[in-house]
Amino acid sequence: MTILWFVLFAACAWGPLIWHNIAVSKRIAHEEKKAGRDLTNEINPFTGGR
């Protein structure tokens, strides 16, 4: 029973984090495809964006 609670807690903790990373990656890929270039230093204003 303890293993079940651990697995359930792990899924609740890691599931949203993984979902968020996938969503952000898809959004960045879409923006780069739309712009036709690499936007690595322009998406986050704290890393040298213009």
PASEBA-1860 file (N, C-alpha, C; in nm, 3 decimals):
! residues 50
1> MTILWFVL> 0.082/-0.119/0.000/0.000/0.000/0.000/0.087/0.127/0.000 ~ 0.200/0.121/0.067/0.289/0.236/0.070/0.343/0.267/-0.069 ~ 0.374/0.163/-0.144/0.424/0.181/-0.281/0.318/0.250/-0.366 ~ 0.193/0.212/-0.349/0.085/0.274/-0.425/0.077/0.424/-0.397 ~ 0.086/0.463/-0.271/0.082/0.606/-0.237/0.203/0.680/-0.294 ~ 0.318/0.615/-0.290/0.439/0.677/-0.345/0.425/0.699/-0.496 ~ 0.376/0.600/-0.567/0.358/0.611/-0.712/0.254/0.718/-0.743 ~ 0.147/0.721/-0.669/0.043/0.822/-0.691/0.096/0.963/-0.665
9> FAACAWGP> 0.170/0.980/-0.557/0.229/1.110/-0.526/0.329/1.152/-0.634 ~ 0.412/1.058/-0.677/0.512/1.089/-0.780/0.444/1.130/-0.910 ~ 0.337/1.062/-0.947/0.266/1.098/-1.070/0.203/1.237/-1.057 ~ 0.149/1.268/-0.940/0.088/1.401/-0.919/0.193/1.511/-0.917 ~ 0.313/1.479/-0.872/0.419/1.579/-0.864/0.490/1.598/-0.998 ~ 0.522/1.491/-1.066/0.601/1.500/-1.189/0.516/1.519/-1.314 ~ 0.392/1.474/-1.312/0.306/1.487/-1.430/0.292/1.630/-1.480 ~ 0.252/1.724/-1.395/0.239/1.863/-1.442/0.371/1.924/-1.487
17> LIWHNIAV> 0.480/1.888/-1.424/0.611/1.942/-1.465/0.647/1.895/-1.605 ~ 0.626/1.768/-1.631/0.656/1.714/-1.763/0.563/1.775/-1.867 ~ 0.435/1.786/-1.833/0.336/1.846/-1.924/0.375/1.989/-1.958 ~ 0.418/2.065/-1.859/0.458/2.205/-1.880/0.579/2.214/-1.973 ~ 0.679/2.130/-1.951/0.798/2.133/-2.036/0.765/2.098/-2.180 ~ 0.677/2.002/-2.200/0.637/1.966/-2.336/0.563/2.082/-2.402 ~ 0.474/2.147/-2.328/0.397/2.259/-2.383/0.487/2.376/-2.420 ~ 0.583/2.408/-2.335/0.674/2.518/-2.364/0.761/2.485/-2.485
25> SKRIAHEE> 0.808/2.362/-2.494/0.891/2.322/-2.607/0.814/2.330/-2.738 ~ 0.688/2.287/-2.736/0.606/2.295/-2.857/0.581/2.440/-2.895 ~ 0.559/2.526/-2.797/0.535/2.668/-2.825/0.658/2.734/-2.886 ~ 0.776/2.705/-2.830/0.899/2.762/-2.883/0.925/2.712/-3.024 ~ 0.904/2.583/-3.049/0.924/2.528/-3.183/0.830/2.595/-3.283 ~ 0.705/2.618/-3.241/0.610/2.685/-3.330/0.654/2.828/-3.361 ~ 0.697/2.901/-3.259/0.742/3.040/-3.280/0.865/3.046/-3.370 ~ 0.959/2.952/-3.351/1.079/2.950/-3.435/1.044/2.916/-3.579
33> KKAGRDLT> 0.950/2.823/-3.599/0.910/2.787/-3.734/0.842/2.906/-3.801 ~ 0.759/2.979/-3.726/0.689/3.096/-3.780/0.789/3.206/-3.816 ~ 0.892/3.226/-3.732/0.991/3.330/-3.758/1.093/3.286/-3.862 ~ 1.111/3.156/-3.880/1.206/3.106/-3.977/1.350/3.116/-3.932 ~ 1.372/3.127/-3.803/1.509/3.136/-3.749/1.511/3.092/-3.604 ~ 1.632/3.081/-3.551/1.650/3.040/-3.412/1.626/3.160/-3.320 ~ 1.538/3.143/-3.223/1.503/3.253/-3.131/1.558/3.229/-2.990 ~ 1.665/3.154/-2.978/1.717/3.114/-2.847/1.740/3.233/-2.755
41> NEINPFTG> 1.805/3.337/-2.803/1.839/3.451/-2.717/1.734/3.560/-2.719 ~ 1.621/3.537/-2.783/1.522/3.643/-2.794/1.392/3.612/-2.720 ~ 1.367/3.488/-2.686/1.240/3.453/-2.622/1.240/3.497/-2.476 ~ 1.349/3.474/-2.405/1.357/3.512/-2.264/1.428/3.647/-2.254 ~ 1.362/3.751/-2.205/1.424/3.883/-2.200/1.543/3.891/-2.106 ~ 1.558/3.793/-2.017/1.669/3.797/-1.923/1.797/3.734/-1.979 ~ 1.790/3.680/-2.102/1.908/3.617/-2.160/1.959/3.692/-2.282 ~ 1.931/3.820/-2.290/1.985/3.899/-2.399/1.887/3.926/-2.510
49> GR> 1.759/3.924/-2.482/1.661/3.952/-2.585/1.666/4.097/-2.630 ~ 1.619/4.123/-2.750/1.622/4.260/-2.804/1.495/4.333/-2.774
END
